[in-house]
Structures are given as structure tokens and as C-alpha cells.
Amino acid sequence: MNLSEYVRHLPDGNLTRQTSFWHRLHIDPYLLLALVVLACGGMVVLYSAAGGDMVSVYRQGIRFGIGFVVMVFVAQFDPRWYQMWGGTVYILGVMLLVLVLFFGTGAKGAQRWLDIPGLIRFQPSEIMKIAMPVMLAWYLSRYGVPPKYRHLFLSIFLLAIPVALVAQQPDLGTALLIAASGIFVVFLAGLSWKLIFTGIFLALSMFPVLWLFVLREYQKQRILTLFDPTSDPLGAGWNIIQSMTAIGSGGFNGKGYMLGTQSQLDFLPESHTDFIIAVLGEEFGFVGAMALIALYAFIIIRGMIIAIRGRDNFCRLLAGSLTLTFFIYVFVNIGMVSGILPVVGVPLPLVSYGGTSIVTLLAGFGMLMSISTHHRA
Amino acid sequence: MNNGSLNNREQERRLFMRRMSAAFVILAVLVLLLITRLAFLQLVDNARHEAQSERNRLEVLPIPPIRGLIYDRNGELLAHNLPTYTLSVVVERTPDLNALFDSLSGMIELNDEHIRRFYQRLSALRRPFEPIPLKLRLDEEEIAVLAANRVFLEGIHVEAELIRQYPYADAFSHALGYVGRINEAELRDLDRGLYAGTRFIGKQGIERQYEQALLGKPGFQRVETNARGRILRVIEKQAPQPGADLHLFLDRRMQEKAMELLGDQRGAIIAIDTETGGILSLVSRPGFDPNLYVSGFPTSLFNEMRDSEDKPFLNRAVRGLYPPASTLKPIMGLGAINDGTITWTDRILDPGWFQLPNDDNIFYNWRRSGHGLVNMIAAVAESSDVYFYELGYKMTVDRIHDIYNQFGFGKITTADVFNSAAGINPSREWKRERHGFSWYAGDTINLSIGQGYMLVTPMQVAIATTVMANKGKWVTPRLLKDSSDPSLLENMSPPLPDVQLRDEADWDRMHRAMVEVVHGAKGTARGIGFDAPYRIAGKTGTAQVIRIQRDAEGVPIGDVPDHFNDHAWFMGFAPAEDPKIAVTVLVENGGGGARVAAPIARELMDYFLLRRDI
């Protein structure tokens, strides 16, 4: 049997034949369905979180519209294109991050935005969320896996530059996500377990240094608050106490749609952005939270299947990293809102109100679809 | 070659598969962790969080009661509650505090002190979106300006609050007292449930004496609030019970008249309705503006007043202690008649001086030439010191102490005058206890003319005058005439036992002696009696502060520093035949009682008696 045909037929031969319509459109129907359900469900919760304000839902809908168009557009390109342009976008992204360092604008002491007046206003760190896994997947797959030490070192270097630039803005949440996307590529490429554990050990031992020299006062406060939210009940602890109360008071069935007192009476801060899961937990209870987690699990497992079926190392590494990073969004967000992780600015993916992350995330899913529907010629 | 490439790819594929499996396991563990956490919050700990969420949402707010009003005997308001307006800022809704202060200072008067205190309050513990006071007591113009510009001033908040107001300022400062902010010591002792939502407490005078009744009982409302503390819905409400209104015996016009009569002098005036014991007038001068205590005394002014030699914070009427001097001669005389020491007709030679047997010390009469042979009536009318030296010497301290005791000296007999002084009615035991010495005969001689150890308050003299006017019948001296809370009147302390004389006619005889003081040809206070349309019974007194050189009429020679000058006393009642009012006047360092104090008493009596006759 022809080798390439064997490879193609093994994993998803049946699927390919049955859904050739979707295949031609380069869309993964399972993923699309799950994403649409998530987006619609998210907007239902958002309507309640925004206190019945249709304008927020309308704007969020526009973002999803743009996001899905971008997703379908990105999916049309063969993964080879990403391989080809990855390096260029990465370098461009780093240059923009350096520009932010000097010309960036923002609020609350953070400098995150690049503003070309009258033209466009965006966060270059968002580009990096995509560019980073593409760049590393390309770089590591080029020399074969598992990577050799010198490739590893260069990878870590490529990873550290943008992460450091984003972390100093400061935008700890985004830096964390970019770092995760890069680390996942290295991990999936077959970094030896010995090195992984050494790395974890080093990271833990670096913590005191980080605490003393790198973390800012408000970040330390957030970590301290995690261990004892009541130590500062009206300051840093306020958010976390209120979100835990909101989720906890939801019980098994929840208080009912639009009836959550914590969120409707404004006790819950950031209820339509980072803390939106607390609204869901309060109004739809444990059942609602489990439904959301199940939906996320479905998306992540689908992403993992696409990654495993990837046609080559680049595709596998990229798809795997995008999927695992998506999980990190979910885990860090739910973890912080439920009070087991410090508060870092990570939105609940595709549910939290906010523009750029939706488009970036859906562009990532576009790449996953491209990988799942483009086969070796 | 082709085969090796395949093996290589297969290996890579397998490696990736293994890694993905490892990742899957880790993910599964982490997802389980999240599910456990959510299950813990929502299922295990649900009750606690639900309770917390209810506590968040529902708040029990106290509704402070409205403090009772205080009226005078004619229904004129002496203390009431006025709404005042406070400007507060909600910091969370203010984009730029400094810009807000800048624009505010363009509209209302706002100084650095306001802003400093604002930041002080801001740094204290508070909940988010709580309004922080920036300026208290806005005037009407400021309220209007703020209302008009509200839309431009993000985060401001104007709040109304009831504040105690005393319309007659210093005329009533000592009688009514005042309320002030609850201080830390008071906060420790008081019942916090009763004072929920109340920031003021009675500190002195009537406000303090009847604090419980004036306060009332707070109500509450259970409300649903949002995180900003804004009330969205009232779920349950219990109205507060307002404080009891008080109607006093005090007469606003007499009080102001008395204040006016004292003028710039330091002193006290008390007038008592002899029939009821109701205090018609209670004045101590200088006073102060009690409204300053409510709004907060400016520190510099407070220090200045506290350190002033005029002692404006001293309530001279009930706290000032003075030697009674000759004012008590009628009382002592009655005691001597009653216990048989002397009769009405017995005469004693007053040569102008007195000497105890076996003693070199000479006690002089106030008029060096003396009064000649005098009986009781003349001795009272002309205020012969020597007559009473002799009387005292015969009576001894024990019987003098006894009669003064029956007239209420050395103890507090008022029912509801806050923080009264008991004064000193000396006795042998008292001296031994207080000074460690036994009683000397010379002490008795001093006591006979109300000097030496004896110290009284003007209120005590006024009460004794009332008892004298009532021929020994005691009525409880008090301020409260009527109240919306009747229990206050029921709990009024009963009067002292009446003063019983062996011969009831002795009262009339002593009244006649006191009438002689005012209307007799030789009476010390004849200056106020000759043109009076009614008859006054009275007695003058001139209390020595220190021993100074005097002329033959007892008037000090040369320039005497003001605070060494004698205290002027007058006590009396009128009309003499059917007493309606008892008046006591004390003018601190005023000089002679006849010249200074008596005319004031006469004018006040005119004001009370003639005004009603018209």
C-alpha cells in the first residue's frame, strides 16, 4: 500500500469521506459546533452579568462575528504557510513589543497598547500568543525531535524575550499564557523528563528571587490574599471573597437566571469580564458550572485528537500547544475565581467580555481547523 | 531510505503520542481539581456562602430617633432639631479627586483643613462606595450651588442630618446644658443598641439629666442594598420612638431679663415659683453659646474660654460656692427663737465690736459705730453682726448646723438640676474629719454671720428663701414642669420634711423682719422698697473675699483689685403677704448686697409680678 495513503487512511479515513463537504470548506464541524454553543451560552450569561444590558451582548456578538470570519479565513491556509511566515510574524511581534516599551499607552500603570491615532489600537502581546507556538513548532520540528541541547537553548531564548517584554508592561496573565504556549511546544517535542523536573525544581527555587526582585507589590498582595482573603476584606481580598461567595451561594441548581444577588447587586466585581464564571456559578449552580467544564473538555479533547492526527511534527506541535494553552486559560481563570490561584488577568476564554482575546483565540482555532483539514498532497 | 524515514516518522509520532497522553493525564487531574473545588464551594460549603450572600444583600440599618424638644413654661422652644446638610464624596465614583476639589472650591468655600480631614477619614476602615464627608453644615447657598452643578461633579453626595439647635444661645447655656458628639469614654459605657445611628449625647444640664427620655428609642429597617450601599428595597421597617418632649418651669423672657440685669457682671440669678418649687429662672453669667458644642468648638476659642478668669463654663448658680454672709440671718434667727436661745423682745447692745471671753480677738460689726440696743427685728433689718455674734455664741455650732440643715444646706435638694454642688454646712464632726481640728468658739462667731467654713450655692439660698416664704413647707425644687413621658414626673424625688416651729406665728414675725429690711426706715435694702407697688421680704448680704481695709460704713477703702471685692447677695420673696416668687441674686465681686444685688432682684420681681397684673 502506498505509504502516504496508509498514513492518511489510518486515523480519520472514515471521517474524511463522510464530511467531505466540511473538509472542502476546511472546517472541523465538531469544533465549530462546540465553539458556537460556547459563544451563544457565554452571551446568555453575559446578558445577565451586564445587568440586562443588550449593548454589551451586541458588541460581544460583533466580536464573535469578526472572530469566526478570521477563523474560517485562517483555516483556508495550508499549515505550510504558517511554517513559512511564522518566523517573520514572530520578529515583527517582538519589534512591536519593543515599540510598546517606548510608545505604549494604557491605564492603571500598565503600558500594553500600541496606538496609531486614527488608524488602529491594539495589544502586540496578542500577536505573540499565536506567533510564539508557530515559531517554536517550526524551529523544533525543523531539526527533528527530541530536540538537541543547542536547539533547546535557542528555544528558551526565543521564548524568554517576548515573555519578559510582556511581563514588564506589566501584564502577568498574558505573559503566563505566552510562556505556557512556548513551554508546551518544547514539552510536546519530547524534552526529557529529567530536564522537565530539573526545570520545575529550578523554577520553584527561583521563587524567592522572583518574590524579592521581580514581583510588584500588588502582585505579592494578590498571592498573599489567596492564602487568607479575609486579611484584607475591603481591599485586595474583596474580589475573591465576593466571587467565592457568589459561586458557593449558587448551590446545586443555582439561584436562577438574572436572579444572582451577588452579581445583580454589584457585589461581584468584574462580573462581565474576568469573573464571569462566578455569575454562571451563582445563577446556574453546580450544574451550570459542570456543563461549562464539559463543553471546554469537549473542545480540548477535540483539539488533542486533531493534534495527534497531525500530518507532521510541525502540525502536531502547533495543534498540541494551542489546545493545551486553551486549557491553561480555562484552568487559571476558574482557579483564580474559585480561590485556588492568585488573581491574574486571564479571561474565561470565549465567555468573558473583551475584544482582542476572542479574535486571537478563534484565529488559533482556525489554525487547528487548517491542520485538521489539510492533508499532505 | 524510505523505510528508515518511515521508522523515524513513526518514532516521532509515538513520542508525540506519549507526550500527549501524559498531558492528558495531567489535564484530567487538574480538571478534577477544579471540579472538586467547585463541588466544595457549591455543595459542601453552600450553606455558609448562601448565608454570607444574604448578609451582603440584606442590611439592618438603624433609624435614629428624633431627640425630644425642650419648651419653656409658655411653650416657647428652647432646644430643637434643625436639618443640616453634609457634602460627601464617593471616591470610587470620582475619576480625579484633585480636579473635583478644584472645581468644588470654585463654588463653595473649601479650605485645606477640609481636605486634610477628608483624607484622614478616607484612610480609616470603610467599605467600597461609602460616602466620605468633605464639608459639614453647608449653608443654603452652598446647597443650591451644589444641587445646580451636581451633574458636573461626579461622585458628590449631599446628605441631610438633624442637629440640635439652641435658639437662645448663652441665656440658657447653664440651665439647658448641651449635647455633644459621643466620645470614647461615653461609647464604652452606653447601651450601643439605644444609640445606634445617634452621634450626639447630652453632656450637661437638662440635656444630660433627661438624656434617657430625650433620646427616645431607635427604629430599624431591613433593606436590600447593592455593593455601593445604595438601598434598593425596604423589606421590613420599624419606626423609631421619638424622645420625650420636656416642658420646663423656666420662663424664656425672665431668663433673658435676668441675663440682661446682670449685664457684664459675673454672677447668678435664681427665681423659684414658691407654690410648686418650679425654677423660673436659672442664670449664670458669663455663659457660652451651647451651639458651639454641637458643631464642634474651634480649639483656639475653647482654650481661650477654658483659661479665662471669668470661668464661663462654671455654672455659678448650682456649682459656684460662696460664703452666704448675712443672707442667712433670718434663718439662724428663727432657729434661735425656736430653741429658746432668745425671744423677740430681748435686746442686745451692739457697740460695733464683739469679743469672746478669754480671747483677745475682736470681731467687728460691718458698721464700725454699731447699731446700739437692737432686738431681733432690728438686728435682721439693719443686719447687726454683733447681735448675731452673741446669738451664735449662745446657740453653739450644733444648733446652727441643725437649722441650716432643715433649710437644705450642705446637701442637694433639687430633683433634676444636673451636677449640683452640695456646699458645706459645717459641724464639729465635719471640721474634725475635714481639717483634723476640733471646733473653736471663734469658728462659731464667723459662722454666725455666714463667713468662715460655711459655703453655699446661690441655688441653695434660693431654695431656703422658698422654704422661708412657704413658712417651712418644702416643695421639691425642679426644672421639669410637664412632659410627654409622664413617668418622668412620677419619679420626681419627694420634698424634704417641712420645717416645724413650736410657734407658727414666728414665721409671720420673721417675715415682718424681712419686710423691714426692704421697707423699714433703717432697712439695709430700703433703696428698693420705697417705691415698690407690692411688699418684698428680703435680706441682703455682703460676703468678704479677703480681709481688707474698710471705712465706717463697711465700704472698702482705696482701689481694691476686682477679684478681692466683696460678693453681693440678695435673697427675698414677694409679695410678702402672699408669696409668689422667691429670688436670689449673687454678683461675684460686685460689692455691697444692698447696692448691687437688691435692685436686680427688685427688677426681676417687677417683671414677674407686674407683668401678670397687667
Interface residues (C-beta under 8 A of the other chain):
Chain A: L3 G144 V145 P146 F184 F187 L188 G190 L234 W238 Q242 M244 T245 A246 I247 G248 S249 G250 G251 F252 T261 Q262 L265 D266 F267 G281 G285 F286 A289 M290 I293 A297 I300 M304 A307 I308 N313 R316 L317 G320 L324 F327 F331 I334 G335 S338 G339 I340
Chain B: N2 L6 N8 E12 R13 L15 F16 M17 R19 M20 A23 F24 L27 L30 V31 L33 L34 I35 R37 L38 A39 L41 Q42 L43 D45 N46 R48 H49 E50 Q52 S53 E54 N56 R57 L125 R126 R127 P128 E224 T225 N226 A227 R228 L232
